């Protein structure tokens, strides 16, 4: 499979976007997290809800700082100024007192991306966990945080 320089450049930039996502999400930095999405971006947590627009996405990220995000090698398809990717994700609970880490769940991110003036950004990101979301939220002590923000639609 031959790729040109533009494809390789785009591929590296999208991988860097994924790395930044993990670091910023781990910090609960909603302001910077939202900048990884297009203005009209959407982030869906299957079983919870769809967060629309940067303000809504920032609020969801700012809810917690107890998750460690780990992702694997992405499968990326690039078509001009749009791209799609799928990558495995692993969620790890990090105790706030930094006393322990605990594996919680695995799942998949499925993304639609767009090239913008600022570079590649998530347009639609879908997170689907392999376990029941209510169990994952409970194990990570997130249920109360999402309910307090009016975010829960957990079934």
One Martini backbone bead per residue (centre of mass of N, CA, C, O) as a GRO file, in nm:
protein
  155
    1UNK     BB    1   0.090   0.041   0.029
    2UNK     BB    2   0.069   0.355  -0.099
    3UNK     BB    3   0.188   0.676   0.020
    4UNK     BB    4   0.173   0.998   0.063
    5UNK     BB    5   0.273   1.275   0.227
    6UNK     BB    6  -0.007   1.375   0.310
    7UNK     BB    7  -0.104   1.123   0.448
    8UNK     BB    8   0.123   1.103   0.658
    9UNK     BB    9   0.071   1.377   0.787
   10UNK     BB   10  -0.223   1.325   0.869
   11UNK     BB   11  -0.175   1.072   1.038
   12UNK     BB   12   0.004   1.207   1.251
   13UNK     BB   13  -0.198   1.428   1.339
   14UNK     BB   14  -0.419   1.233   1.437
   15UNK     BB   15  -0.247   1.092   1.649
   16UNK     BB   16  -0.194   1.351   1.811
   17UNK     BB   17  -0.486   1.405   1.880
   18UNK     BB   18  -0.522   1.149   2.048
   19UNK     BB   19  -0.304   1.212   2.259
   20UNK     BB   20  -0.426   1.479   2.355
   21UNK     BB   21  -0.692   1.370   2.447
   22UNK     BB   22  -0.593   1.189   2.674
   23UNK     BB   23  -0.446   1.406   2.842
   24UNK     BB   24  -0.683   1.614   2.871
   25UNK     BB   25  -0.897   1.422   2.987
   26UNK     BB   26  -0.738   1.337   3.240
   27UNK     BB   27  -0.742   1.648   3.349
   28UNK     BB   28  -1.028   1.789   3.295
   29UNK     BB   29  -0.989   1.997   3.037
   30UNK     BB   30  -1.246   2.137   2.885
   31UNK     BB   31  -1.136   2.368   2.711
   32UNK     BB   32  -0.920   2.201   2.550
   33UNK     BB   33  -1.095   1.964   2.468
   34UNK     BB   34  -1.299   2.123   2.285
   35UNK     BB   35  -1.068   2.207   2.073
   36UNK     BB   36  -1.071   1.906   1.937
   37UNK     BB   37  -1.329   2.022   1.820
   38UNK     BB   38  -1.560   2.126   1.647
   39UNK     BB   39  -1.795   2.357   1.684
   40UNK     BB   40  -2.014   2.112   1.581
   41UNK     BB   41  -1.953   1.897   1.766
   42UNK     BB   42  -1.962   1.542   1.871
   43UNK     BB   43  -2.032   1.344   2.179
   44UNK     BB   44  -2.075   0.996   2.226
   45UNK     BB   45  -2.224   0.810   2.492
   46UNK     BB   46  -2.317   0.511   2.504
   47UNK     BB   47  -2.601   0.533   2.731
   48UNK     BB   48  -2.618   0.847   2.769
   49UNK     BB   49  -2.512   1.079   2.537
   50UNK     BB   50  -2.515   1.379   2.346
   51UNK     BB   51  -2.262   1.609   2.283
   52UNK     BB   52  -2.305   1.959   2.186
   53UNK     BB   53  -2.063   2.131   2.141
   54UNK     BB   54  -1.817   2.285   2.317
   55UNK     BB   55  -1.962   2.345   2.587
   56UNK     BB   56  -2.076   2.062   2.640
   57UNK     BB   57  -1.807   1.909   2.615
   58UNK     BB   58  -1.657   2.061   2.842
   59UNK     BB   59  -1.848   1.982   3.075
   60UNK     BB   60  -1.802   1.677   3.061
   61UNK     BB   61  -1.494   1.681   3.115
   62UNK     BB   62  -1.508   1.849   3.395
   63UNK     BB   63  -1.642   1.621   3.579
   64UNK     BB   64  -1.351   1.465   3.557
   65UNK     BB   65  -1.025   1.303   3.709
   66UNK     BB   66  -1.039   0.954   3.709
   67UNK     BB   67  -0.947   0.910   3.413
   68UNK     BB   68  -0.775   0.681   3.207
   69UNK     BB   69  -0.660   0.712   2.877
   70UNK     BB   70  -0.647   0.442   2.635
   71UNK     BB   71  -0.494   0.384   2.316
   72UNK     BB   72  -0.467   0.251   2.009
   73UNK     BB   73  -0.424   0.173   1.709
   74UNK     BB   74  -0.533   0.319   1.428
   75UNK     BB   75  -0.793   0.329   1.188
   76UNK     BB   76  -0.730   0.514   0.886
   77UNK     BB   77  -0.937   0.729   0.677
   78UNK     BB   78  -0.859   0.937   0.398
   79UNK     BB   79  -1.061   1.224   0.247
   80UNK     BB   80  -0.908   1.484   0.232
   81UNK     BB   81  -1.100   1.675   0.478
   82UNK     BB   82  -1.159   1.378   0.568
   83UNK     BB   83  -1.219   1.133   0.836
   84UNK     BB   84  -1.165   0.799   0.964
   85UNK     BB   85  -1.190   0.621   1.285
   86UNK     BB   86  -1.060   0.334   1.471
   87UNK     BB   87  -1.036   0.265   1.834
   88UNK     BB   88  -0.911   0.139   2.107
   89UNK     BB   89  -1.027   0.141   2.448
   90UNK     BB   90  -0.915   0.231   2.784
   91UNK     BB   91  -1.036   0.222   3.120
   92UNK     BB   92  -0.909   0.398   3.409
   93UNK     BB   93  -0.893   0.412   3.745
   94UNK     BB   94  -0.814   0.709   3.944
   95UNK     BB   95  -0.734   0.790   4.234
   96UNK     BB   96  -0.732   1.093   4.388
   97UNK     BB   97  -0.492   0.993   4.596
   98UNK     BB   98  -0.298   0.801   4.425
   99UNK     BB   99  -0.327   0.478   4.527
  100UNK     BB  100  -0.475   0.384   4.244
  101UNK     BB  101  -0.532   0.148   3.981
  102UNK     BB  102  -0.818   0.046   3.758
  103UNK     BB  103  -0.962  -0.158   3.569
  104UNK     BB  104  -1.277  -0.121   3.380
  105UNK     BB  105  -1.265  -0.077   3.048
  106UNK     BB  106  -1.365  -0.137   2.721
  107UNK     BB  107  -1.351  -0.017   2.368
  108UNK     BB  108  -1.479   0.225   2.125
  109UNK     BB  109  -1.373   0.445   1.879
  110UNK     BB  110  -1.571   0.650   1.655
  111UNK     BB  111  -1.466   0.862   1.382
  112UNK     BB  112  -1.510   1.198   1.270
  113UNK     BB  113  -1.313   1.409   1.061
  114UNK     BB  114  -1.167   1.747   1.030
  115UNK     BB  115  -1.032   1.989   0.844
  116UNK     BB  116  -0.883   2.281   0.970
  117UNK     BB  117  -0.721   2.565   1.053
  118UNK     BB  118  -0.616   2.396   1.323
  119UNK     BB  119  -0.677   2.121   1.204
  120UNK     BB  120  -0.749   1.835   1.321
  121UNK     BB  121  -1.093   1.729   1.403
  122UNK     BB  122  -1.357   1.647   1.578
  123UNK     BB  123  -1.692   1.584   1.484
  124UNK     BB  124  -1.736   1.269   1.553
  125UNK     BB  125  -1.773   1.098   1.867
  126UNK     BB  126  -1.770   0.746   1.962
  127UNK     BB  127  -1.847   0.576   2.270
  128UNK     BB  128  -1.805   0.216   2.321
  129UNK     BB  129  -1.864  -0.006   2.557
  130UNK     BB  130  -1.838  -0.346   2.673
  131UNK     BB  131  -1.999  -0.233   2.907
  132UNK     BB  132  -2.202  -0.121   3.129
  133UNK     BB  133  -2.226   0.206   3.204
  134UNK     BB  134  -2.330   0.200   3.497
  135UNK     BB  135  -2.091   0.028   3.600
  136UNK     BB  136  -1.865   0.215   3.521
  137UNK     BB  137  -1.956   0.466   3.677
  138UNK     BB  138  -1.957   0.331   3.954
  139UNK     BB  139  -1.652   0.240   3.959
  140UNK     BB  140  -1.572   0.565   3.898
  141UNK     BB  141  -1.759   0.770   4.046
  142UNK     BB  142  -1.972   0.917   3.813
  143UNK     BB  143  -2.276   0.930   3.860
  144UNK     BB  144  -2.299   1.189   4.035
  145UNK     BB  145  -2.162   1.387   3.840
  146UNK     BB  146  -2.370   1.353   3.607
  147UNK     BB  147  -2.627   1.417   3.771
  148UNK     BB  148  -2.540   1.707   3.867
  149UNK     BB  149  -2.537   1.794   3.540
  150UNK     BB  150  -2.772   1.652   3.383
  151UNK     BB  151  -2.645   1.373   3.218
  152UNK     BB  152  -2.836   1.142   3.281
  153UNK     BB  153  -2.915   0.828   3.070
  154UNK     BB  154  -2.902   0.577   3.226
  155UNK     BB  155  -2.992   0.220   3.178
   0.00000   0.00000   0.00000
